[in-house]
Amino acid sequence: MIMMPLGPQLIRAMQIDTHQFGLLLSSYTFTAAASGLLAATYVDRFDRRKLMLTLYGLFMAATLCCGLAQGYATLLAARAMAGAFGGVLGALVQTMVADVIPFERRGQAMGTVMAAFSLSTVAGVPAGLFLANHTGSLGWRAPFFFIVLLSAGFFAIGYRLLPSLTSHLERRAGGGVLRQIIAVAREPDHLIAYAFVALLMLGGFTVIPFVALYYTTNVGMSEQFITVIYLCGGAATFFTSRLIGRLADRHGKLPVFRMVALASLLPLLVTTHLVPIPWWLVLINSTMFFVLVPGRMIPGMAMVTAAAQPHVRGTFMSLTSSVQMMSSGLASLLAGMIISRAPSGQILHYDLVGYLAAASALGAVWLASRLRGARLGNDLHKGAAAGAKPAAPQAD
């Protein structure tokens, strides 16, 4: 998230092109994908709390290295190192949520997690852009130092408040690690979940990395206005994320996912076809984009977490995170290959990127009904409609 709004500054300061910027973004996701595969060998073998705090500390160190980077190559390496730890953290958060929250209430729980992400957008991105624009020689480095300081405080809070989660250790299957990973990876329900996540990532991260750059070069928005866009979008999603989660728990995760995913196509395609228009129209569309494009992840990931048995959920979510990061990295690279810069500096072929993202989102809508979480949700809602209390599922 921090790299995307800094795109115009980084391209200017480091004298790089859009392809190199796409690689800078995807370096994080590719190493996160690789570390997700590695994490599958150990994530279900430790107390979730201890693992979370260890990885978070390493992520802080890597982020500090980003701020200290002396050029493009060193920043690329530091971002790759941050991805190695950050990618596993994301999977571990979702695993811990799924461990302690039953499926019937997991939509709201995922919405709360997404609301926290929105809060970081509301406060963090504008603050980061402000620091980058108003700290003199520090420039683009300032947001990374700010993240390190903020993370140190959250680390202390997590150390004090996070509970120990070890119930998965009691049910861990025996046998070789590699054999267990292969068994988890090739489970049919898991394969469907991996494909679903990949389509979701392609449906968003082909467009998202270049939004700030497109707004400044093609739509005529100032870099200061990008701060307003992130502020309004993040503020809106802070409230709508929890609303979408509650709707998913009440009306079913599959129908709510379909509704949000189809609605997201409008701001997505408008964004990739924008021409210079009044600022308030840009703000309305960008806020809709913030609400709907990430919003489809809330019911989507709630269904995905239900695909695995609890004792292998950490392994499954690590593999899912690997697929998620690899797909988003490929999406950024693919978009960077499709778009180009005109002599005037404008972005070309962004409309083609929008069509690709829309097609991927439609593919995810089609595949969603085949997820185990969708079938489980249908069973729960049928039982509730019949007036019977649904039985607790074996794998929730």
N, C-alpha and C positions, 0 to 999 in steps of 0.2 A: 504493500500500500504506500509506503513512504517514497518509493522510487518513482512511481507513476506521476504524481503532481510535480516532482522535481525534474521531469523530463526536459522541458525547455531550457532550464538552467544548466543541467548536465551536458546537454548537447552543445550548448554555447561555450561552457567553461572548458570542456575537454575536447572540443572540436571534433566530435564524432557524428556519424550519420545515423539514420533511423535503424539501419540493420545492426549497427554496433549497440545502439540503445536497446534493441530487442534482445540481443545476446546478454546485455547487462541484466535485464529483467529475468530472462530464462535461466541464467546461471544459478540463481537462487532455487528455482523450481526443479531444475535437473538434479542438483545435489540433494535437494529434499526428497526427490523420488528415489535416488540411490540409497539415501539413509533410511528411507521407509522400508526398503527391502532388507537392509541390514538389521533394522529394529525388529523385524518380524522374528529374528532369531533369539531375542532376549526380552521383548516387552512384556510377555506374559510370565516371566520368571522372577520379577521383582515387585516389591511394594510400589503401587502406582505413585504414591506421594514422593517417595525418595527419588524415583526415576524422573518425575516431573521437575523437582527442584534442581537436580543435577543438570538436566538438559537446559533448564532455564538459565542457570549460571553460565553455561558454555555459550548459549545464545547471546547473552549480554557481552561476553568477551569478544565474540565475533562482530557484534554491532559496533563496539568500540574501535575495532580494527577498520571498519568501514569509514568511520569519521577521521581516522588517521591516515587513510590511503593517500598516496602521493601522486597517483595518476590512474589512467584507465585500467591498466593491467592489475594494479594492486587492489583497486576497488572491485574489479571483477572477481579476483581471488577471495577477497573478504566477504563479498556477497554470497559466493559459493559456500564458504565456510558457515555463514549465518544460516543458509538454507539447510545445511546438513543437520543442524540442531532444531531450527524452527519448524521444519516439516514434520518431524516426529512429535513436537509439542502439540501441533494442531490435532493430530490423530489421537494423542493421549488425552487431550481435553474431551474430545467426543467419546472416547472409550470410558472415561470416568463418569461422564454424564449418563451414558447408557448403563453403566454398572449400578448406579444408585437410583435412577428414575425409571419407573415402569413404562412400558410402551404406550399405555393409554394417556400418559401425561408428558410423553417425550417431545411432542410437537412444541408445547409451551416452553419446555426446557431448552430445546434447540433455539427457539425464538429469543429466549433470554440471553443465550450465548451470542447470538447474532446481534442482539441489542448492545451487548458489551463491545462488539466490534464496531457498531455504529457510533457508540460513545467515543471510541478512539478516533473515528473519522471526524466527529463533531469537534472534539477538542484537539486531538493530536495533529491531524493534517493541517488545519488552519494555523495552529501554533508552529508546526514545522515550517510551513511556507513563510510565516511571519519572521521566524528566526533566520531562515535562509535569505530573506530580503532585507533584514535590518541588523545583521551582526557583522557588517563590514567584511573583513578579510576571511572570516570563517565561512560565510556563504552557505553553500550546500552541505557543508560538514556539520553545521550547527544542529540540524534535526537528529542526526545520529547520536551526538553527545547528549541531547535532550532525552532521547529514548533510553540511553544507558542509565541516566540519573533516575528517570521515572521507573524503570524496570527494577532498580535496586530497592526502591520502596515497595513495589509489588512483591518482590522476592521475600522481603521481611514479613509482609502480610501473609503470603502463602506458607512460609515456614511456621508461622504461628497458628494459622487457621485450617490449613488443608488436613483432612482426616487421612489416616492410614487405610489403604484399601488392599486387602490381601486375600479376600475370599476366593479369587480366581486361582490362587496357588493351591488350594485344597483340592480343586477339581482338575488340575492340569494333567493332561494325558501323558502317559509314558512314551518311550520310544525316542528315536533320533530326532534332533531338531530339524534337519533338512527334510526328513520324511513328513514331519508334522506340517511344515510350511507348504510342502507340495500338496498335501492332503487338503489344507485350507484353501490354497490357491485354485485348485481344480474343482472344488465343489460347485455344482451347476448354479445354485442360487447365488454364490459368490461371484461367479463369472458374469452373470447378468448384472449384478450390482456394479462391478468394475466397468462394464460397458456403459452403463447408465451414467456413472460419475464422469467418464471420459467425454461423453456427449455434452453433459452440463458444462464442463470446463471449456470445451470448444465453442459452446454457445455463448460464452461470456468473455473469455480471455483472448479471443481474437480481436475484440473491440476495445476492452477496458484499458489496456496499456497505453493506447495512443489517443485517448479521449482528450486529455489536457493539451497535448500537442496540437490536435485538430482544432480544438476550440480557439487556441491562440493564433494559429497560422491561417486557418480557412474561414472561421466564423468571425474573427476580429475581436475576440474577447481579450482583455488584458490579463497578465499573469496574476494581478491582484484579484481579479474577478474569479479566477479559478478557486481562490480561497473561499469566496462566497458560495460557489457551487458545491464544494465539499461540505461546507458548514450547513447549508440548507438540506442537502441530501442526507447527510449523517443524522441531522436532527429529526428528519422525517422518519428514517428507518429505525431510529431508537424506539419510536412508538409503534410503527407498523410491524416490526419484527415480532414483537410479542403478540400483537393482534393476529398475525398470520399463524403463529404457533397455536394460539387458542382456537382459531377456526379449524385448523388441521385436526386438533384433538376432538373437537365437537362434531365436525361434519365429515371427517375422514381425510386422511393424509393424501390419498390418491386424487380425489376430486379437487381438493384445494390446490395441490401441486399443478394439476392440469390448468386450472383457472388462472393461477398466477403466471405460469410459464407462457401460456398463450397471450395473456395481456402484456407480458414483457416484450413481445415482438414489436409492438408499436413504438415505444421510446427507443428501442434498439435500432430499428431501421431509420427512424427519424434522425437519430444521432449521427449515423454514418452518411446521411444525405444532407446535413445542414448546410445552409448558405448564410451569409450575413443577414441576421434578423434582429429585431429588438431584444435587448438583454433579458426582459422579463419572460419572453417566450422560450429563450434558451434555458432560463432557470426552471420554468415549469417542466420542460422535457427532461432536463438533467435530474430533477428531483424524482420524477416518475421512474427514470432509469435506475437511480439508486434504490428506490423502494422495490421495484419488481424484479430486476435481474438478480440481485443477491437474494431477494425474497423467496424465489423458487427453491433455493437451497434448503430452506427450513423444513418444509414437509418432505423434500427429496432426501435429505440426509437422515431424517427421522425414520424413513422407510429403509434406508440402507443399513442403519445400525441394527435393524431387526433380522438381518440376513444370517447372522452368525450365532452359534451357541456361546453363552457367557464365558466359558473357560478358554475359548479361542478368540474372543472378541478383540483383544489387544493385537494379536497377530493379524486378524482380518482387517482391522482398522489401519494398521501400519501398512499393509498391502494396498488398502484403499487409498490411503494418503499418498502412497507412491504413485499409484495410477493418476490420482488427482493432480499431483505436482508435475508429473511427466506430461500429462495432457495439457495443462495450462502453459508449461514451458514450450511445448510443440506449437500450441496455439499462438503464443507470442512470436515465435520464430516464423511461423507460417504467415502471420499477418505482416511481419517485417519484410518478408520476401514479396508479398503481394503489393504493398504500398510503396510509393517512391516520392521523391521531392521534386517539384517543379523548380526551374531557375529562380522563381519568385519566393521559394521557400514553402509553398503550399503543399499539402498532402494530396497525392493522387491515388485513385483506386480504393479509397476507403469504403466506397459503396459496395465493392465486391466482397470486402471483408464482412460487411453487414449481412449480405446474402448468405455467406458461409455460416455465420453465427446463427442466423435464423433457421437454416436447414438443420444444423446440429441440435438446436433447441426442440425443433419438431420431432427429430429422431428420439430425443429423451422423453418427450410426451408419449410417443408410441411405445417405447420400451418400458415405461413406468409400471404399466399394469402387470408386467411379468415379474416384478420384484416380489420377494417373499413378504416384505413389509406391507405391500399393497394387499396381498391376499390375507395376511393377518389382520389388517385393518378392516377389511370387508367382513371377516368372520366376527370381529368384535362388535361392529356396528349392527350386523344382522342379529346377533345375540341381544344387544341392547334394545333393538326395535321389537324383538319378540317378548321383551319384558323379563328376560333371563339375565342373570349376572354372568358375564363372560368368564370362563375359566382362565386362570393364569397360564399363558403359553410357556412351553418348555424353553424356547429360545426367544427371548424378548430383547 
